[in-house]
Amino acid sequence: MITIISGTNRPNSATLKLAKYYQSQLSAKGQDCHLLSLTDLPASLIATDLYGKRSEEFKPIQELISATSKFLFVIPEYNGSFPGILKTFVDACDFPDSFYEKKAALVGLSSGRYGNIRGVEHFTGVCGYMHIHLLPLRIYIPFVRQELNEEGNLFQPETLKFTDEQIEKFIAF
């Protein structure tokens, strides 16, 4: 099972739109695919789900993560890196069982020029520590608002080419 993680808790984000796009593409290719938006995390996450504690609200999220064999992280640029809520989420999940020796693909996006190259590389270090096997092909989408149409789909030919390639390689990974 694949779980796509929309790496921000910002409501109505371009990150969530892009995550939904990936979900539709993977589902169209017959993949069992779930979407976890970090907007769905318990508001009390920091108080209730870190340091060995577990809330009732987080249990279904943990069950989804534990049942997942492949992750696709869609990671927006926040201040030259990835969002703190993404790291808090990873820290709240059971370690090492949640991610250890599982597979993942990484997609970076930004409203600026570089598509969150730096943030994806920072998150790569976190993945390495957790023993996540990463698909070598990482996608960086700069100026994301110019890449998504009104329906939330990618439409630029070059971006479609590279995201399609990543999706095919991720399925085979």
PyRosetta script that sets phi, psi and omega in degrees:
from pyrosetta import init, pose_from_sequence

init()
pose = pose_from_sequence("MITIISGTNRPNSATLKLAKYYQSQLSAKGQDCHLLSLTDLPASLIATDLYGKRSEEFKPIQELISATSKFLFVIPEYNGSFPGILKTFVDACDFPDSFYEKKAALVGLSSGRYGNIRGVEHFTGVCGYMHIHLLPLRIYIPFVRQELNEEGNLFQPETLKFTDEQIEKFIAF")
pose.set_psi(1, 139.2)
pose.set_omega(1, 177.7)
pose.set_phi(2, -102.7)
pose.set_psi(2, 136.0)
pose.set_omega(2, 170.5)
pose.set_phi(3, -120.8)
pose.set_psi(3, 125.6)
pose.set_omega(3, 175.6)
pose.set_phi(4, -94.5)
pose.set_psi(4, 128.0)
pose.set_omega(4, -179.9)
pose.set_phi(5, -109.2)
pose.set_psi(5, 114.9)
pose.set_omega(5, 174.0)
pose.set_phi(6, -80.7)
pose.set_psi(6, 107.5)
pose.set_omega(6, -163.4)
pose.set_phi(7, -78.3)
pose.set_psi(7, 27.2)
pose.set_omega(7, 174.8)
pose.set_phi(8, -143.9)
pose.set_psi(8, 157.4)
pose.set_omega(8, 173.8)
pose.set_phi(9, -104.6)
pose.set_psi(9, 16.2)
pose.set_omega(9, 176.8)
pose.set_phi(10, -72.4)
pose.set_psi(10, 124.9)
pose.set_omega(10, 179.1)
pose.set_phi(11, -63.7)
pose.set_psi(11, 143.9)
pose.set_omega(11, 174.9)
pose.set_phi(12, 55.1)
pose.set_psi(12, 38.3)
pose.set_omega(12, -175.1)
pose.set_phi(13, -79.9)
pose.set_psi(13, 156.4)
pose.set_omega(13, 171.1)
pose.set_phi(14, -63.6)
pose.set_psi(14, -29.0)
pose.set_omega(14, 177.6)
pose.set_phi(15, -60.4)
pose.set_psi(15, -46.9)
pose.set_omega(15, 179.2)
pose.set_phi(16, -65.0)
pose.set_psi(16, -39.7)
pose.set_omega(16, 177.3)
pose.set_phi(17, -60.4)
pose.set_psi(17, -44.1)
pose.set_omega(17, 179.7)
pose.set_phi(18, -67.4)
pose.set_psi(18, -38.7)
pose.set_omega(18, 177.3)
pose.set_phi(19, -62.3)
pose.set_psi(19, -41.0)
pose.set_omega(19, 177.6)
pose.set_phi(20, -65.4)
pose.set_psi(20, -36.0)
pose.set_omega(20, 176.2)
pose.set_phi(21, -60.7)
pose.set_psi(21, -48.7)
pose.set_omega(21, 178.5)
pose.set_phi(22, -60.9)
pose.set_psi(22, -40.1)
pose.set_omega(22, 178.9)
pose.set_phi(23, -61.0)
pose.set_psi(23, -44.4)
pose.set_omega(23, -179.9)
pose.set_phi(24, -64.8)
pose.set_psi(24, -39.4)
pose.set_omega(24, -179.9)
pose.set_phi(25, -67.4)
pose.set_psi(25, -43.6)
pose.set_omega(25, 178.8)
pose.set_phi(26, -67.2)
pose.set_psi(26, -41.4)
pose.set_omega(26, 178.2)
pose.set_phi(27, -63.6)
pose.set_psi(27, -39.0)
pose.set_omega(27, 178.5)
pose.set_phi(28, -63.6)
pose.set_psi(28, -22.5)
pose.set_omega(28, 178.2)
pose.set_phi(29, -95.9)
pose.set_psi(29, 14.4)
pose.set_omega(29, 173.2)
pose.set_phi(30, 83.1)
pose.set_psi(30, 15.8)
pose.set_omega(30, -178.5)
pose.set_phi(31, -88.2)
pose.set_psi(31, 138.2)
pose.set_omega(31, 173.1)
pose.set_phi(32, -74.7)
pose.set_psi(32, 107.9)
pose.set_omega(32, -165.6)
pose.set_phi(33, -134.8)
pose.set_psi(33, 127.4)
pose.set_omega(33, 178.1)
pose.set_phi(34, -118.0)
pose.set_psi(34, 154.1)
pose.set_omega(34, 178.9)
pose.set_phi(35, -118.9)
pose.set_psi(35, 128.7)
pose.set_omega(35, 173.7)
pose.set_phi(36, -116.6)
pose.set_psi(36, 111.7)
pose.set_omega(36, 173.9)
pose.set_phi(37, -91.2)
pose.set_psi(37, 133.4)
pose.set_omega(37, 179.3)
pose.set_phi(38, -69.4)
pose.set_psi(38, -5.2)
pose.set_omega(38, 169.8)
pose.set_phi(39, -68.8)
pose.set_psi(39, -17.6)
pose.set_omega(39, -179.5)
pose.set_phi(40, -87.7)
pose.set_psi(40, -1.0)
pose.set_omega(40, 178.4)
pose.set_phi(41, -68.3)
pose.set_psi(41, 149.1)
pose.set_omega(41, 176.4)
pose.set_phi(42, -59.8)
pose.set_psi(42, 138.6)
pose.set_omega(42, 179.2)
pose.set_phi(43, -60.9)
pose.set_psi(43, -25.2)
pose.set_omega(43, -178.2)
pose.set_phi(44, -94.4)
pose.set_psi(44, 16.3)
pose.set_omega(44, -173.5)
pose.set_phi(45, -46.2)
pose.set_psi(45, -48.0)
pose.set_omega(45, -176.1)
pose.set_phi(46, -64.3)
pose.set_psi(46, -36.4)
pose.set_omega(46, -178.7)
pose.set_phi(47, -83.6)
pose.set_psi(47, -26.5)
pose.set_omega(47, -169.5)
pose.set_phi(48, -112.2)
pose.set_psi(48, -14.7)
pose.set_omega(48, -170.7)
pose.set_phi(49, -131.5)
pose.set_psi(49, 17.0)
pose.set_omega(49, 175.8)
pose.set_phi(50, -111.4)
pose.set_psi(50, 158.7)
pose.set_omega(50, 173.5)
pose.set_phi(51, 62.2)
pose.set_psi(51, 43.2)
pose.set_omega(51, 173.6)
pose.set_phi(52, 87.4)
pose.set_psi(52, -2.3)
pose.set_omega(52, 178.0)
pose.set_phi(53, -89.7)
pose.set_psi(53, 156.8)
pose.set_omega(53, -180.0)
pose.set_phi(54, -146.4)
pose.set_psi(54, 123.3)
pose.set_omega(54, 176.8)
pose.set_phi(55, -89.6)
pose.set_psi(55, 160.3)
pose.set_omega(55, 175.2)
pose.set_phi(56, -62.3)
pose.set_psi(56, -34.9)
pose.set_omega(56, -178.9)
pose.set_phi(57, -66.8)
pose.set_psi(57, -30.2)
pose.set_omega(57, -177.4)
pose.set_phi(58, -86.8)
pose.set_psi(58, -19.6)
pose.set_omega(58, -175.8)
pose.set_phi(59, -54.1)
pose.set_psi(59, -46.3)
pose.set_omega(59, 179.1)
pose.set_phi(60, -66.0)
pose.set_psi(60, -30.3)
pose.set_omega(60, 176.2)
pose.set_phi(61, -66.7)
pose.set_psi(61, -45.8)
pose.set_omega(61, 178.5)
pose.set_phi(62, -61.9)
pose.set_psi(62, -39.5)
pose.set_omega(62, 178.5)
pose.set_phi(63, -62.6)
pose.set_psi(63, -41.3)
pose.set_omega(63, 177.0)
pose.set_phi(64, -61.7)
pose.set_psi(64, -46.4)
pose.set_omega(64, -178.8)
pose.set_phi(65, -63.9)
pose.set_psi(65, -42.9)
pose.set_omega(65, -179.6)
pose.set_phi(66, -64.0)
pose.set_psi(66, -34.0)
pose.set_omega(66, -178.2)
pose.set_phi(67, -81.6)
pose.set_psi(67, -10.3)
pose.set_omega(67, -175.7)
pose.set_phi(68, -81.9)
pose.set_psi(68, 137.4)
pose.set_omega(68, 175.3)
pose.set_phi(69, -103.6)
pose.set_psi(69, -24.7)
pose.set_omega(69, 179.0)
pose.set_phi(70, -135.4)
pose.set_psi(70, 139.8)
pose.set_omega(70, 177.9)
pose.set_phi(71, -119.5)
pose.set_psi(71, 146.3)
pose.set_omega(71, 169.2)
pose.set_phi(72, -123.5)
pose.set_psi(72, 112.4)
pose.set_omega(72, -179.1)
pose.set_phi(73, -95.1)
pose.set_psi(73, 123.5)
pose.set_omega(73, 175.3)
pose.set_phi(74, -104.9)
pose.set_psi(74, 113.1)
pose.set_omega(74, -164.6)
pose.set_phi(75, -121.7)
pose.set_psi(75, 111.8)
pose.set_omega(75, 177.0)
pose.set_phi(76, -79.9)
pose.set_psi(76, 160.5)
pose.set_omega(76, 177.0)
pose.set_phi(77, -84.9)
pose.set_psi(77, 124.6)
pose.set_omega(77, 173.9)
pose.set_phi(78, -126.7)
pose.set_psi(78, 111.2)
pose.set_omega(78, 175.7)
pose.set_phi(79, 51.8)
pose.set_psi(79, 44.4)
pose.set_omega(79, 176.2)
pose.set_phi(80, 79.5)
pose.set_psi(80, 13.1)
pose.set_omega(80, 179.9)
pose.set_phi(81, -151.3)
pose.set_psi(81, -149.9)
pose.set_omega(81, 177.4)
pose.set_phi(82, -108.0)
pose.set_psi(82, 161.5)
pose.set_omega(82, -176.4)
pose.set_phi(83, -64.0)
pose.set_psi(83, 141.7)
pose.set_omega(83, 177.3)
pose.set_phi(84, -60.6)
pose.set_psi(84, -31.3)
pose.set_omega(84, 179.7)
pose.set_phi(85, -65.0)
pose.set_psi(85, -29.9)
pose.set_omega(85, 177.2)
pose.set_phi(86, -66.5)
pose.set_psi(86, -44.1)
pose.set_omega(86, 177.7)
pose.set_phi(87, -66.2)
pose.set_psi(87, -41.1)
pose.set_omega(87, 178.0)
pose.set_phi(88, -61.1)
pose.set_psi(88, -41.7)
pose.set_omega(88, 177.1)
pose.set_phi(89, -59.6)
pose.set_psi(89, -49.3)
pose.set_omega(89, 179.8)
pose.set_phi(90, -59.6)
pose.set_psi(90, -42.1)
pose.set_omega(90, 179.4)
pose.set_phi(91, -65.4)
pose.set_psi(91, -30.4)
pose.set_omega(91, -179.5)
pose.set_phi(92, -75.7)
pose.set_psi(92, -25.4)
pose.set_omega(92, -179.8)
pose.set_phi(93, -71.2)
pose.set_psi(93, 150.8)
pose.set_omega(93, 178.4)
pose.set_phi(94, -57.6)
pose.set_psi(94, 132.4)
pose.set_omega(94, 178.3)
pose.set_phi(95, -115.8)
pose.set_psi(95, 134.8)
pose.set_omega(95, 3.1)
pose.set_phi(96, -93.0)
pose.set_psi(96, -3.6)
pose.set_omega(96, -168.8)
pose.set_phi(97, -57.7)
pose.set_psi(97, -30.0)
pose.set_omega(97, -173.8)
pose.set_phi(98, -66.6)
pose.set_psi(98, -41.5)
pose.set_omega(98, -171.4)
pose.set_phi(99, -124.8)
pose.set_psi(99, -14.8)
pose.set_omega(99, -171.7)
pose.set_phi(100, -57.7)
pose.set_psi(100, 124.1)
pose.set_omega(100, 177.4)
pose.set_phi(101, 63.5)
pose.set_psi(101, 18.9)
pose.set_omega(101, 174.6)
pose.set_phi(102, -94.0)
pose.set_psi(102, 175.1)
pose.set_omega(102, -176.1)
pose.set_phi(103, -110.7)
pose.set_psi(103, 153.5)
pose.set_omega(103, 178.9)
pose.set_phi(104, -153.2)
pose.set_psi(104, 155.1)
pose.set_omega(104, 170.2)
pose.set_phi(105, -121.4)
pose.set_psi(105, 151.6)
pose.set_omega(105, -176.7)
pose.set_phi(106, -123.2)
pose.set_psi(106, 135.1)
pose.set_omega(106, 176.2)
pose.set_phi(107, -128.1)
pose.set_psi(107, 124.4)
pose.set_omega(107, 176.3)
pose.set_phi(108, -106.0)
pose.set_psi(108, 149.5)
pose.set_omega(108, 176.5)
pose.set_phi(109, -146.8)
pose.set_psi(109, 154.5)
pose.set_omega(109, 177.1)
pose.set_phi(110, -155.0)
pose.set_psi(110, 162.0)
pose.set_omega(110, 173.2)
pose.set_phi(111, -84.0)
pose.set_psi(111, -11.7)
pose.set_omega(111, 179.8)
pose.set_phi(112, -100.2)
pose.set_psi(112, -161.7)
pose.set_omega(112, -167.5)
pose.set_phi(113, -73.9)
pose.set_psi(113, -26.8)
pose.set_omega(113, -165.7)
pose.set_phi(114, -107.9)
pose.set_psi(114, -1.0)
pose.set_omega(114, 173.3)
pose.set_phi(115, 68.3)
pose.set_psi(115, 21.1)
pose.set_omega(115, 180.0)
pose.set_phi(116, 66.5)
pose.set_psi(116, 40.5)
pose.set_omega(116, 176.3)
pose.set_phi(117, -56.8)
pose.set_psi(117, -47.9)
pose.set_omega(117, -176.9)
pose.set_phi(118, -64.3)
pose.set_psi(118, -45.1)
pose.set_omega(118, -179.4)
pose.set_phi(119, -63.5)
pose.set_psi(119, -39.9)
pose.set_omega(119, 177.5)
pose.set_phi(120, -64.6)
pose.set_psi(120, -40.2)
pose.set_omega(120, 177.5)
pose.set_phi(121, -65.8)
pose.set_psi(121, -38.2)
pose.set_omega(121, 175.2)
pose.set_phi(122, -61.2)
pose.set_psi(122, -44.1)
pose.set_omega(122, -179.9)
pose.set_phi(123, -68.0)
pose.set_psi(123, -29.4)
pose.set_omega(123, 175.8)
pose.set_phi(124, -58.3)
pose.set_psi(124, -39.1)
pose.set_omega(124, 176.6)
pose.set_phi(125, -62.4)
pose.set_psi(125, -40.6)
pose.set_omega(125, 177.0)
pose.set_phi(126, -63.7)
pose.set_psi(126, -44.2)
pose.set_omega(126, 178.8)
pose.set_phi(127, -60.9)
pose.set_psi(127, -41.3)
pose.set_omega(127, 177.9)
pose.set_phi(128, -59.2)
pose.set_psi(128, -43.8)
pose.set_omega(128, 179.1)
pose.set_phi(129, -62.0)
pose.set_psi(129, -37.1)
pose.set_omega(129, -177.9)
pose.set_phi(130, -85.4)
pose.set_psi(130, 4.7)
pose.set_omega(130, 179.8)
pose.set_phi(131, 62.2)
pose.set_psi(131, 36.2)
pose.set_omega(131, 174.2)
pose.set_phi(132, -84.9)
pose.set_psi(132, 131.7)
pose.set_omega(132, 177.0)
pose.set_phi(133, -85.6)
pose.set_psi(133, 118.8)
pose.set_omega(133, -174.6)
pose.set_phi(134, -99.6)
pose.set_psi(134, 136.4)
pose.set_omega(134, 170.4)
pose.set_phi(135, -62.9)
pose.set_psi(135, 127.7)
pose.set_omega(135, -177.0)
pose.set_phi(136, -60.9)
pose.set_psi(136, -31.2)
pose.set_omega(136, -178.1)
pose.set_phi(137, -80.3)
pose.set_psi(137, 109.0)
pose.set_omega(137, 175.8)
pose.set_phi(138, -106.3)
pose.set_psi(138, 143.1)
pose.set_omega(138, -179.2)
pose.set_phi(139, -109.7)
pose.set_psi(139, 135.9)
pose.set_omega(139, 177.7)
pose.set_phi(140, -123.1)
pose.set_psi(140, 122.0)
pose.set_omega(140, -177.3)
pose.set_phi(141, -115.7)
pose.set_psi(141, 101.7)
pose.set_omega(141, 175.9)
pose.set_phi(142, -80.8)
pose.set_psi(142, 163.8)
pose.set_omega(142, 177.1)
pose.set_phi(143, 45.3)
pose.set_psi(143, 50.9)
pose.set_omega(143, -170.4)
pose.set_phi(144, -57.2)
pose.set_psi(144, -31.5)
pose.set_omega(144, -179.2)
pose.set_phi(145, -65.2)
pose.set_psi(145, -22.2)
pose.set_omega(145, 177.1)
pose.set_phi(146, -89.5)
pose.set_psi(146, -6.0)
pose.set_omega(146, -177.8)
pose.set_phi(147, -98.9)
pose.set_psi(147, -21.9)
pose.set_omega(147, -177.1)
pose.set_phi(148, -104.2)
pose.set_psi(148, 134.5)
pose.set_omega(148, 176.2)
pose.set_phi(149, -85.6)
pose.set_psi(149, -175.0)
pose.set_omega(149, -176.0)
pose.set_phi(150, -62.7)
pose.set_psi(150, -26.6)
pose.set_omega(150, 178.9)
pose.set_phi(151, -85.6)
pose.set_psi(151, -1.8)
pose.set_omega(151, -179.5)
pose.set_phi(152, 84.4)
pose.set_psi(152, 18.7)
pose.set_omega(152, 179.4)
pose.set_phi(153, -104.3)
pose.set_psi(153, 145.3)
pose.set_omega(153, 171.1)
pose.set_phi(154, -67.9)
pose.set_psi(154, 147.2)
pose.set_omega(154, -179.3)
pose.set_phi(155, -141.8)
pose.set_psi(155, -12.2)
pose.set_omega(155, 180.0)
pose.set_phi(156, -71.9)
pose.set_psi(156, 126.6)
pose.set_omega(156, -174.3)
pose.set_phi(157, -53.2)
pose.set_psi(157, -44.4)
pose.set_omega(157, -177.8)
pose.set_phi(158, -66.9)
pose.set_psi(158, -40.0)
pose.set_omega(158, 178.1)
pose.set_phi(159, -65.6)
pose.set_psi(159, -42.3)
pose.set_omega(159, 177.4)
pose.set_phi(160, -59.7)
pose.set_psi(160, -41.5)
pose.set_omega(160, 179.7)
pose.set_phi(161, -58.1)
pose.set_psi(161, -49.1)
pose.set_omega(161, -175.8)
pose.set_phi(162, -75.1)
pose.set_psi(162, -36.7)
pose.set_omega(162, 177.8)
pose.set_phi(163, -68.5)
pose.set_psi(163, -38.3)
pose.set_omega(163, 176.4)
pose.set_phi(164, -61.7)
pose.set_psi(164, -41.8)
pose.set_omega(164, 177.7)
pose.set_phi(165, -62.6)
pose.set_psi(165, -43.7)
pose.set_omega(165, 179.3)
pose.set_phi(166, -62.7)
pose.set_psi(166, -43.1)
pose.set_omega(166, 179.8)
pose.set_phi(167, -60.5)
pose.set_psi(167, -45.9)
pose.set_omega(167, 179.4)
pose.set_phi(168, -62.0)
pose.set_psi(168, -43.2)
pose.set_omega(168, 179.9)
pose.set_phi(169, -68.6)
pose.set_psi(169, -35.6)
pose.set_omega(169, 179.1)
pose.set_phi(170, -65.9)
pose.set_psi(170, -40.7)
pose.set_omega(170, 177.7)
pose.set_phi(171, -61.7)
pose.set_psi(171, -42.6)
pose.set_omega(171, -178.5)
pose.set_phi(172, -75.9)
pose.set_psi(172, -18.4)
pose.set_omega(172, -174.7)
pose.set_phi(173, -66.0)
pose.dump_pdb("model.pdb")
